[in-house]
Amino acid sequence: MSIVSLAKGLFKKFIGKTDDVPRSSAPREAPQEFSTSPAPVDQVDTGISKREQGRQIALTRKQIEKDELKKLAEGVKLKPLHMGRETTDFGSAIYDQVALDPSKKAMSVDYWLQKLSNPKYQSQQTVPGTTGVKRNITREELEDTNIAIFNPDKPDELIGGLLKVAKDMNKNVSKKVILNAVVRSPAVRSKIVTFRAPKEYKKLQDSYFDEYDNIFKDLEQKVRSAPDNTPVGNMRIDDATGQMLSPLKTNQLSAIQSARKNLYERKVQLDEYYQNLNKFGQHSTGRETFELPNSLAELTRDRPNLSDNVTALTSAQRRELLEDAFEKTYGENLGTRFEKLSKLHNTLSKPRNFKTPIYANEHPYRVHGPLEYVEDVYQIPPDLMPAKNLSQAHFGQVPNVIAYSRYGIRHVDGNPNVKVAAIDEIQSDAQKQALKTIKREGGKTKRVNTFNLDAAKLLYEDDIAIRQARGDVLSKELRDNAQTLPNDQRFRITQELNTINDEVKALQNTANMAGESIPQDIRSNADFLPFLNPQSYNDFVIKNVIKNAPRLDPEVQWVAVNPTTRTLALKQTGETKGKGSGLAGNWLNYGAPDGSTGIPGVFQSKRRPNSNELGEPELTDTKGTAFIPEVFKKLAKQYGTEAKTIKIAKSDITKPFKIIGSEAQPQAIKNLKYKNMEATNEHYGAFATEAEAKQALMQRIDSQSIPANIRLEIKEMDEFDKDLYYEAFALKITPEMRGTPFKLYKKTGGLVVDLFKW
């Protein structure tokens, strides 16, 4: 499709804006635009002819450009896929090939079409640091960057994009024009917004409570060990220890124990909040500030003072017990401890800017019980794409969402030091809606690429800049010689300046008119975003998870996909019809535990064409490989690693007491050939002690955050228990994957995949 109108004010400048959406992972370094500047006017000898001045300006400009391109090519050779950045997650094959191209001047459109779209002339060189990643260019990347768009029915016919504009204008295209189009493309500039439970904040909260609890423990111990002259007949039995105590000590201990109970209950509430985010699946409440329990605040407002509860104490006894036991024993230390608590409380009470998970409560779409639950949202920065009302059912607070992923960080096969990022779901609301629109219109929808709209201006940049530089020379001459220039010479200079201004305006108008002729009748409601096809955005998201998950937890060494037999096919009644279990699209994307698209004898459901109704069940395909496992296999081959089925822990293997249950549908259990309900159990939490598990279970029941049909129970399991694990297809992450950029677009994609199978 041709480049849309370049009307004035349609888009803001691409470089120099910042994205103010918070993110928890390290921001990606924005690639720099490639540009050259005309020679400074002070360096131009005004004593030579006008023609020679113009020639020198042009030569100087070309030399600057030549030097920069040479430097750029050397950088690409040393650091492929970096696009001039020190560190980055992704790089472009177009950028590398254009930077390394031997051309020294602006070349024809046909030259670039041959170099960029004809596999015969594309570099097949393997990217250093990999065993199989090629520098070949995909047509999907050419279209997403709006460099070249081809007729889907005639793949060799150019119908839109920057090169089509250049061809219509009979303009040659320089390297820098293409490079800048790549740099400003949406996929290259994409960002991650991470939603996660804030671990460091949780640690602060835990240290706060632990410090308070330690103070209460010390006070309790001191009360028990203090001298007591109470007659035996007045002594009482302490329920906690069976020790004989005086009524005074009983009252004191009761006050302390009441305070500790209030403290524990508040801590459990906050632990529940984090358990909800990571394990149980309750919707985030948005509670992101710290609240001190009133009872605890009252008890500790003026340091521990128990005298109100021991009215029978004599003055001497009170002095001995309170002053000696509390003040002399702790002295300044107690004051120091309360000062520390005060500082912690002030820190915790400040509003927080972290983003907590939003969709942890969508039970069918995830496997519960991870060490940490994460939602990553991949967006186009607002400076590239003004906020638009995209089809977006999720994460509406983040503009311009390409796709999102949800995953849990878990232990691998009994090893507490090895972890896996297990993907629950990958989805793109906007692309899903675009695909529906395309299907509804029989594949005739022509999406309008709204990116790189001003790229055509760069075709005229050199012409405009040379004239402007000449104008600067003349203007300087007028300024510097205002008192000495003869009138006729002043008139000639002024006339030439007027001519230059007219030429510049004409060139600018020509540039602004490029691509203006897109007829309204071919526009559609299908949003244009990069990575239209599920295969494409799955590949993009998986590579992002490989990059981001180890940043969140350095012990992550694998990335896996939770099979649909653990999620949608097992839990959703609406996707089950008779013998069918799970939609065909879920089997196609997530697959079975072995990475295939089916299980022998297991049926899948398919929606009827142009309908939400389910048709008759069909046997799953046991010979195919699901999309996400297929990406794993290709990456394993490219980076010399392994992709295979591994065992993943349902919950923290270091905490033996589990809250377990099952959300599986009875019919789905039968259809998927599970032997019993036990096999479908999920873990809704893991705890160090049985008491903690019981307390959490009561909270679960009271809050009704788990569906009523789920029977929950506590079970003790060690790390060797086979029921602690489930199988999923996974990829081993190599140091190269962590430390070197991924190629943005894989070999297959946009123009190959059949959209209608979805």
C-alpha positions in Angstrom: 0.0 0.0 0.0 1.3 3.5 -0.7 2.6 5.7 2.1 -0.3 7.7 3.6 -0.6 11.5 3.5 2.3 13.4 4.7 0.0 16.3 5.8 1.6 18.8 8.1 1.2 18.0 11.8 0.0 14.4 11.3 2.9 13.0 13.2 5.4 14.5 15.8 9.1 14.0 15.4 10.2 10.5 16.1 13.3 11.2 18.0 13.6 13.0 21.3 10.3 11.9 22.9 10.1 9.7 26.0 7.6 7.1 27.0 6.2 7.9 30.4 4.6 4.4 30.9 6.5 2.8 33.9 8.3 -0.4 33.2 10.2 -2.6 35.6 12.8 -4.0 33.1 15.7 -2.1 31.8 14.8 0.3 28.9 16.0 -0.5 25.5 18.5 1.9 24.0 16.8 3.8 21.1 18.7 3.5 17.8 20.0 6.8 16.5 18.8 8.2 13.2 21.4 8.5 10.5 21.9 12.0 9.2 24.5 14.3 7.7 24.8 18.0 8.0 26.0 20.5 5.4 29.3 22.1 5.8 29.5 25.0 8.3 29.2 28.2 6.4 32.4 29.6 7.9 34.3 27.0 6.0 33.1 28.1 2.6 35.3 30.5 0.7 33.0 33.2 -0.6 35.7 34.4 -2.9 35.1 31.6 -5.4 32.3 31.2 -7.9 28.8 30.4 -6.9 28.9 27.2 -8.8 32.2 26.2 -7.1 30.7 27.1 -3.7 27.7 24.8 -4.4 30.0 22.0 -5.6 32.2 22.3 -2.4 29.1 22.2 -0.2 27.8 19.1 -2.0 31.3 17.4 -1.8 31.7 18.2 1.8 28.3 16.8 2.6 28.9 13.7 0.6 32.3 13.2 2.3 30.6 13.5 5.7 28.0 10.9 4.6 30.7 8.6 3.2 32.7 8.7 6.4 29.6 8.0 8.5 28.5 5.1 6.3 32.1 3.6 6.4 32.1 3.9 10.2 28.6 2.3 10.3 29.6 -0.6 8.1 32.6 -1.3 10.3 30.3 -1.3 13.3 28.0 -3.7 11.7 30.8 -6.1 10.9 32.0 -6.0 14.6 28.5 -6.0 16.2 25.9 -7.4 13.8 22.2 -6.7 14.6 23.1 -3.9 17.0 22.1 -1.0 14.6 24.7 1.3 16.1 23.7 0.7 19.7 25.9 -0.6 22.5 23.3 -3.1 23.7 20.0 -4.1 22.3 17.6 -7.0 22.3 16.7 -7.0 18.6 18.3 -6.0 15.3 17.3 -5.7 11.7 18.5 -7.7 8.7 17.6 -4.8 6.4 19.8 -2.4 8.5 22.8 -4.7 8.4 22.6 -5.5 4.7 22.1 -1.9 3.6 24.9 -0.7 5.9 27.2 -3.4 4.3 26.1 -2.7 0.7 29.1 -1.5 -1.4 27.1 1.3 -3.1 28.6 4.8 -2.6 25.8 6.9 -3.9 22.0 7.0 -4.1 20.9 4.0 -6.1 17.8 3.3 -8.2 14.7 1.7 -6.9 15.3 -1.4 -9.0 18.8 -1.8 -7.5 17.3 -1.8 -4.0 14.4 -4.1 -4.9 16.9 -6.6 -6.2 19.1 -6.3 -3.1 16.3 -6.4 -0.5 13.5 -8.6 -1.9 15.2 -11.1 -4.2 16.7 -14.0 -2.2 19.3 -14.6 -4.9 21.0 -11.3 -4.1 20.5 -11.3 -0.4 23.2 -12.1 2.1 23.0 -15.7 3.4 25.9 -15.1 5.8 25.4 -16.6 9.2 25.2 -14.0 12.0 28.2 -14.3 14.3 27.4 -15.9 17.6 24.8 -18.2 16.1 24.8 -21.4 14.2 22.0 -20.8 11.9 20.7 -17.2 11.9 21.0 -15.7 8.4 21.1 -12.1 7.4 18.4 -12.7 4.8 15.5 -10.2 4.7 11.9 -11.1 4.9 9.2 -9.3 3.0 7.2 -9.0 6.2 9.9 -6.7 7.5 10.0 -4.7 4.3 6.2 -4.2 4.6 6.2 -3.5 8.4 8.9 -0.8 8.0 6.9 0.7 5.0 10.0 0.4 2.8 8.3 -1.8 0.2 4.8 -3.3 -0.1 4.0 -5.9 -2.7 0.9 -7.2 -4.4 -0.1 -10.4 -2.5 -1.4 -11.9 -5.8 1.7 -10.8 -7.7 4.7 -11.0 -5.3 7.1 -9.2 -7.7 4.8 -6.2 -8.2 5.6 -3.2 -6.0 2.4 -1.4 -4.9 3.4 0.8 -2.0 6.0 2.0 0.6 9.0 4.3 0.4 10.5 2.6 -2.7 7.2 3.0 -4.6 7.1 6.7 -3.8 10.7 7.0 -5.0 9.9 5.2 -8.2 6.9 7.4 -8.9 9.0 10.5 -8.3 11.9 9.1 -10.4 14.2 9.5 -7.4 17.2 7.4 -6.5 17.4 6.3 -2.9 20.5 6.6 -0.6 21.5 4.2 2.1 20.7 6.7 4.8 17.0 7.0 3.7 16.5 3.2 4.1 18.5 3.1 7.3 16.4 5.8 8.9 13.2 4.1 7.8 14.4 0.9 9.7 15.5 2.9 12.8 12.0 4.5 13.0 10.0 1.4 12.4 7.7 0.1 15.2 9.2 -3.3 15.8 12.7 -1.9 16.2 11.5 0.7 18.7 9.1 -1.5 20.7 9.2 -1.4 24.5 8.3 -3.7 27.3 6.0 -2.7 30.2 6.3 -5.4 32.9 3.5 -6.1 35.5 4.9 -8.0 38.5 4.7 -8.3 42.2 7.4 -6.0 43.6 9.9 -8.3 45.3 12.1 -5.6 46.8 9.1 -3.9 48.3 7.9 -7.2 49.7 11.4 -7.7 51.3 11.0 -4.3 53.0 7.6 -5.2 54.4 8.9 -8.5 55.7 11.9 -6.9 57.4 9.5 -4.4 59.0 7.3 -7.1 60.5 10.2 -9.3 61.5 11.8 -6.5 63.4 8.5 -5.8 65.3 8.1 -9.5 66.0 11.6 -9.8 67.3 11.0 -6.9 69.8 7.8 -8.7 71.0 9.7 -12.0 71.4 12.4 -10.3 73.5 9.8 -8.6 75.7 8.0 -11.8 76.2 11.2 -13.6 77.2 12.1 -10.9 79.6 8.7 -11.0 81.3 9.0 -14.8 81.8 12.4 -14.5 83.3 11.8 -11.6 85.6 11.7 -12.2 89.4 8.3 -13.1 90.8 7.5 -13.2 94.6 3.8 -14.0 94.1 2.5 -16.6 96.6 2.0 -20.0 95.1 -1.7 -20.0 95.8 -2.1 -17.0 93.5 -0.2 -18.5 90.6 -1.9 -19.4 87.3 -1.0 -22.0 84.6 0.3 -20.5 81.3 -1.6 -22.1 78.5 1.3 -21.7 76.1 4.0 -23.3 78.2 2.3 -24.9 81.3 4.4 -22.6 83.4 3.1 -21.3 86.7 2.8 -17.5 86.4 1.5 -14.7 88.5 -1.6 -12.8 87.4 0.6 -9.8 86.6 2.8 -11.7 84.3 -0.2 -13.4 82.8 -1.7 -10.0 82.0 1.6 -8.8 80.5 2.1 -11.8 78.4 -1.5 -11.6 77.2 -1.0 -8.0 76.0 2.2 -9.0 74.2 0.7 -12.1 72.6 -2.3 -10.0 71.5 0.0 -7.6 69.8 1.9 -10.4 68.1 -1.4 -11.9 66.9 -2.5 -8.6 65.4 0.9 -8.3 63.8 0.8 -11.8 62.4 -2.7 -11.3 61.0 -1.7 -8.1 59.2 1.4 -9.9 57.8 -0.8 -12.7 56.6 -3.0 -10.2 54.8 -0.1 -8.7 53.0 1.4 -12.2 52.2 -2.0 -13.0 50.8 -1.8 -10.0 48.5 1.5 -11.2 47.1 0.2 -14.8 47.0 -2.8 -13.6 45.0 -0.5 -11.9 42.5 1.8 -14.9 42.1 0.0 -18.1 42.9 -3.7 -18.0 43.8 -4.9 -16.0 40.9 -7.0 -13.4 42.6 -7.5 -10.1 40.7 -5.1 -7.4 41.8 -6.7 -5.0 44.2 -4.3 -2.3 43.3 -3.2 -2.0 46.9 0.3 -0.7 46.5 0.8 1.2 49.8 1.6 0.0 53.3 -0.9 0.3 56.1 0.0 -0.3 59.8 -2.7 -2.1 61.7 -4.5 0.2 64.1 -4.2 -2.2 67.0 -0.4 -2.5 66.5 -0.1 1.3 66.0 -1.9 1.9 69.3 0.2 -0.7 71.1 3.5 0.7 69.9 2.7 4.4 69.5 4.8 5.4 72.6 7.1 2.3 72.6 5.9 -0.8 74.4 3.9 0.2 77.5 2.1 -2.6 79.2 1.3 -0.8 82.5 -2.3 -0.2 81.5 -2.8 -4.0 81.6 -1.1 -4.6 85.0 -2.9 -2.3 87.3 -2.2 -4.5 90.4 1.6 -3.8 90.2 3.1 -1.8 93.0 5.3 1.2 92.1 8.4 -0.8 93.1 7.4 -3.8 91.1 6.5 -1.7 88.1 9.9 0.0 88.3 11.7 -3.3 88.6 9.8 -5.0 85.9 9.3 -2.3 83.3 12.3 0.0 83.8 14.8 -2.8 84.5 13.4 -5.4 82.2 12.7 -3.0 79.3 14.8 0.1 79.6 18.0 -1.1 81.2 18.1 -4.3 79.3 17.6 -2.7 75.9 18.8 0.8 76.7 19.6 2.8 73.5 19.2 -0.4 71.5 15.5 -0.3 71.9 15.4 3.3 70.8 17.6 2.4 67.8 15.3 -0.4 66.8 12.2 1.8 66.9 14.0 4.4 64.9 14.8 1.8 62.3 11.1 0.8 62.3 10.0 4.4 61.9 12.3 4.9 58.8 11.0 1.6 57.3 7.4 2.7 57.9 8.0 6.1 56.2 9.5 4.4 53.2 6.7 1.8 52.9 4.0 4.5 53.3 5.1 6.4 50.2 3.0 5.8 47.1 4.6 3.3 44.8 4.8 3.4 41.0 5.2 -0.3 40.3 2.7 -2.1 38.2 1.2 -5.2 39.7 -0.4 -8.1 37.5 -3.9 -7.5 36.4 -5.1 -10.8 35.0 -3.9 -13.3 37.5 -7.5 -14.3 38.2 -8.1 -15.6 34.7 -7.9 -19.2 35.9 -8.4 -21.1 32.5 -5.5 -19.2 30.9 -2.8 -20.1 33.3 -1.2 -22.7 35.5 -1.2 -21.5 39.2 1.6 -21.8 41.8 4.7 -20.2 40.2 7.4 -18.5 42.3 6.5 -15.3 40.5 3.7 -14.5 38.0 4.6 -11.9 35.3 2.6 -10.0 32.6 4.8 -8.4 29.9 3.1 -5.9 27.5 4.9 -5.0 24.2 4.1 -1.6 23.0 4.9 0.9 20.2 6.1 4.1 21.9 3.7 7.0 21.6 6.3 9.1 19.8 6.1 6.7 16.9 2.4 6.3 17.0 0.1 8.8 18.7 -2.3 7.0 21.1 -4.9 5.3 18.9 -8.1 3.5 19.8 -6.8 0.1 18.8 -8.8 -3.1 19.4 -7.5 -3.8 22.9 -9.4 -5.9 25.4 -6.5 -6.0 27.9 -4.0 -3.5 29.3 -6.0 -0.5 28.2 -3.7 1.8 30.3 -0.8 1.0 28.0 -1.2 2.6 24.5 -0.3 1.0 21.2 0.0 -2.6 22.4 1.5 -5.0 19.8 1.0 -8.1 22.0 1.3 -9.4 25.5 2.5 -12.5 27.3 1.8 -14.0 30.7 4.2 -16.4 32.3 5.3 -17.9 35.6 8.8 -18.4 36.9 9.2 -22.0 38.3 11.7 -24.5 39.5 12.9 -27.2 37.1 12.9 -30.9 38.0 13.9 -30.7 41.7 16.7 -28.2 41.4 16.0 -25.0 43.5 18.8 -23.2 41.6 17.5 -23.8 38.1 14.3 -22.0 36.9 12.1 -21.8 33.9 9.8 -19.0 32.5 6.7 -21.1 31.7 4.5 -19.2 29.2 0.8 -19.4 30.0 -0.5 -17.2 27.1 0.6 -15.1 24.2 -2.0 -12.9 22.6 -2.5 -9.8 20.5 -5.9 -8.2 20.7 -5.4 -5.7 17.9 -4.0 -8.4 15.5 -6.7 -10.8 16.5 -9.3 -8.2 15.5 -7.5 -7.3 12.3 -7.4 -11.0 11.3 -11.2 -11.2 12.0 -11.8 -8.2 9.7 -9.6 -9.7 7.0 -11.5 -13.0 7.2 -14.8 -11.2 7.2 -13.9 -9.4 4.0 -12.6 -12.5 2.3 -9.0 -11.6 2.5 -9.5 -8.4 0.4 -8.8 -6.0 3.2 -5.9 -3.7 2.5 -4.4 -2.5 5.7 -2.9 0.9 5.5 0.6 1.2 7.0 0.7 4.4 9.1 4.4 4.2 10.0 7.3 6.1 8.4 4.9 8.5 6.9 7.5 11.2 6.4 10.2 8.9 5.0 9.6 10.3 1.5 10.9 13.7 2.7 14.3 12.1 3.1 14.4 11.5 -0.7 14.7 15.3 -1.1 16.8 16.0 2.0 20.1 16.3 0.0 18.6 18.6 -2.6 17.0 20.8 0.1 20.1 20.8 2.4 22.5 21.8 -0.4 20.3 24.8 -1.3 19.8 25.8 2.3 23.6 25.7 2.8 24.1 27.9 -0.2 21.5 30.2 1.2 23.3 30.3 4.5 26.5 31.4 2.7 24.7 34.2 0.9 22.9 35.3 4.1 26.2 35.4 5.9 27.8 37.4 3.2 25.0 40.0 3.4 25.3 40.2 7.2 29.1 40.4 7.3 29.3 43.0 4.5 26.2 45.0 5.1 28.0 48.4 5.0 30.4 47.7 2.1 28.5 45.7 -0.5 27.6 47.7 -3.6 23.9 48.0 -4.3 24.0 45.9 -7.5 25.8 43.1 -5.7 23.4 43.3 -2.8 20.5 43.1 -5.3 21.9 40.0 -7.0 22.5 38.2 -3.7 19.0 39.0 -2.6 17.6 37.8 -5.9 19.5 34.5 -5.6 18.3 34.1 -2.0 14.7 34.5 -3.1 15.3 31.9 -5.9 16.8 29.5 -3.3 13.8 30.0 -1.0 11.4 29.3 -3.8 13.3 26.1 -4.8 13.4 24.9 -1.2 9.6 25.5 -0.8 8.9 23.7 -4.0 11.0 20.7 -3.0 9.4 20.6 0.4 5.9 20.7 -1.1 6.9 17.9 -3.5 8.1 15.8 -0.6 5.0 16.5 1.4 2.8 15.5 -1.5 4.5 12.1 -1.9 2.1 9.4 -1.1 -0.9 11.7 -0.9 -3.0 9.8 -3.4 -4.3 6.9 -1.2 -8.0 6.7 -2.1 -10.4 6.5 0.8 -12.3 3.5 -0.5 -9.4 1.1 0.1 -9.0 2.0 3.8 -10.3 -0.6 6.2 -11.0 -1.1 9.9 -8.1 -3.5 10.2 -5.4 -1.8 12.3 -1.9 -1.9 11.0 0.7 -3.1 13.4 3.8 -5.1 12.9 3.7 -8.9 13.2 0.2 -9.6 11.8 0.4 -13.3 11.8 0.2 -15.4 15.0 3.5 -17.1 14.0 5.2 -13.7 13.7 4.1 -12.2 17.0 4.6 -15.6 18.8 8.2 -15.5 17.6 8.6 -11.9 18.6 7.1 -12.4 22.1 9.1 -15.6 22.8 12.4 -13.8 22.1 11.3 -11.0 24.4 10.6 -13.5 27.2 14.0 -15.1 26.6 15.5 -11.6 27.1 13.3 -10.3 30.0 12.7 -13.3 32.2 16.5 -13.7 33.2 16.5 -10.0 34.0 13.7 -10.5 36.5 15.4 -13.7 37.9 19.0 -14.5 37.0 18.4 -18.2 37.8 16.0 -18.6 34.8 17.8 -21.0 32.4 14.8 -22.3 30.4 11.7 -20.9 28.7 8.8 -23.3 28.3 5.2 -23.3 27.1 2.4 -24.6 29.3 0.6 -27.1 27.1 -3.1 -26.5 26.4 -3.7 -29.8 28.2 -2.9 -27.9 31.4 -4.9 -24.8 30.6 -7.7 -24.1 28.1 -8.4 -27.6 26.9 -8.6 -28.8 30.5 -10.6 -26.0 32.1 -12.9 -24.3 29.6 -16.3 -25.9 29.3 -17.2 -23.5 26.4 -14.4 -25.0 24.3 -15.6 -28.6 24.8 -18.2 -30.2 22.6 -18.9 -33.9 23.1 -15.6 -35.7 22.6 -13.7 -32.5 21.8 -11.5 -30.7 24.3 -9.9 -27.4 23.5 -10.0 -25.3 20.4 -8.0 -26.2 17.4 -6.2 -22.8 17.6 -5.0 -23.6 21.1 -3.6 -27.0 20.0 -2.0 -25.3 17.1 -0.3 -22.6 19.2 0.5 -24.2 22.6 0.3 -27.9 21.7 0.7 -30.9 23.9 3.5 -31.6 26.5 5.7 -33.1 23.8 5.3 -30.0 21.6 3.0 -31.7 19.0 -0.4 -30.4 17.9 -2.2 -33.4 19.3 -2.4 -36.6 21.3 -3.4 -40.0 19.9 -7.2 -40.5 20.3 -7.8 -37.0 21.6 -10.3 -34.7 19.8 -10.3 -31.0 19.4 -13.1 -28.5 18.7 -13.3 -26.2 15.8 -15.5 -23.1 15.3 -17.8 -23.0 12.3 -16.8 -20.5 9.6 -17.9 -17.0 10.5 -19.5 -18.2 13.7 -18.7 -18.7 17.4 -20.5 -22.0 17.4 -18.5 -25.2 17.6 -18.6 -27.8 14.9 -18.2 -31.6 15.3 -15.0 -32.6 17.1 -12.0 -33.7 15.0 -9.0 -35.8 16.0 -6.0 -33.7 16.9 -2.9 -33.9 14.6 -0.2 -35.9 16.4 2.3 -35.4 13.6 2.4 -31.6 13.5 4.5 -29.3 15.8 2.7 -26.4 17.6 3.8 -22.9 16.8 5.5 -22.0 20.1 7.4 -25.4 20.3 8.4 -24.9 16.6 10.0 -21.6 17.5 11.8 -23.3 20.3 13.1 -26.0 17.9 14.3 -23.4 15.4 16.1 -21.3 18.0 17.7 -24.5 19.4 19.1 -25.2 16.0 20.2 -21.6 15.4 22.0 -21.3 18.8 23.3 -24.8 19.3 21.1 -25.6 22.3 18.3 -28.1 23.1 14.5 -28.0 22.9 12.7 -30.9 24.7 10.0 -31.9 27.2 11.1 -31.2 30.8 9.5 -31.6 34.2 8.4 -28.3 35.8 7.5 -27.8 39.5 3.9 -26.9 40.2 5.1 -24.8 43.1 8.1 -23.8 45.2 10.0 -27.0 45.9 11.7 -25.6 49.0 8.3 -25.2 50.8 6.7 -28.6 51.5 3.2 -27.6 52.6 1.0 -27.1 49.5 -2.6 -25.9 49.0 -3.8 -28.0 46.1 -7.0 -28.4 44.1 -8.2 -28.8 40.5 -10.2 -26.6 38.2 -10.4 -29.3 35.5 -13.7 -30.1 33.9 -14.9 -33.7 34.3 -15.6 -34.1 30.7 -12.2 -32.6 29.7 -10.5 -35.0 32.1 -12.1 -37.9 30.3 -11.5 -36.5 26.9 -7.8 -35.8 27.5 -7.4 -39.3 29.0 -6.2 -38.2 32.5 -6.4 -41.2 34.8 -8.0 -39.3 37.7 -8.6 -35.9 39.1 -5.4 -36.0 41.1 -3.4 -35.8 37.9 -4.9 -32.4 37.1 -4.2 -30.9 40.5 -2.7 -27.4 40.6 -1.0 -25.7 43.5 -2.5 -22.5 44.9 0.4 -21.8 47.3 3.4 -23.3 49.0 4.4 -22.7 52.6 7.2 -23.5 55.0 5.0 -24.7 57.8 1.6 -26.3 58.1 0.4 -23.4 60.2 1.1 -20.9 57.5 -0.7 -23.2 55.0 -3.8 -23.5 57.2 -3.9 -19.8 57.8 -3.7 -19.1 54.1 -6.3 -21.7 53.3 -8.8 -20.1 55.7 -8.1 -16.7 54.0 -8.8 -18.3 50.6 -12.1 -19.7 51.8 -13.1 -16.5 53.5 -12.3 -14.3 50.6 -14.0 -16.6 48.1 -11.3 -15.8 45.6 -11.2 -19.4 44.3 -14.2 -20.7 42.3 -16.7 -22.5 44.6 -16.4 -25.8 42.6 -12.8 -26.2 43.6 -12.0 -28.4 46.6 -8.9 -27.2 48.3 -6.7 -29.2 50.7 -3.3 -29.1 52.3 -0.7 -31.7 51.4 2.9 -32.1 52.4 5.2 -32.9 49.5 9.0 -33.1 49.3 11.0 -32.2 46.2 11.1 -35.9 45.1 7.4 -36.3 44.9 6.4 -37.1 41.3 3.1 -35.3 41.8 4.9 -32.1 42.4 5.8 -31.8 38.6 4.2 -31.6 35.2 5.6 -31.9 31.7 6.0 -29.0 29.3 8.0 -28.4 26.1 11.0 -26.1 26.7 14.1 -24.4 25.3 17.4 -24.1 27.1 18.6 -20.5 27.1 22.2 -20.0 26.1 24.5 -17.1 27.0 24.4 -16.0 23.4 20.6 -15.7 23.6 20.9 -13.5 26.7 23.8 -11.3 25.5 23.4 -10.9 21.7 20.5 -9.4 19.7 17.9 -11.5 18.1 16.9 -11.0 14.5 13.5 -9.3 14.5 11.9 -11.2 11.6 12.2 -14.9 11.1 12.5 -16.6 7.7 8.8 -17.5 7.4 6.0 -15.2 8.2 3.7 -12.7 6.8 3.4 -13.7 3.2 3.6 -17.5 3.8 1.3 -18.3 6.6 -2.3 -19.1 5.8 -4.3 -16.6 7.9 -7.5 -18.4 7.4 -6.5 -21.5 9.5 -7.1 -19.3 12.5 
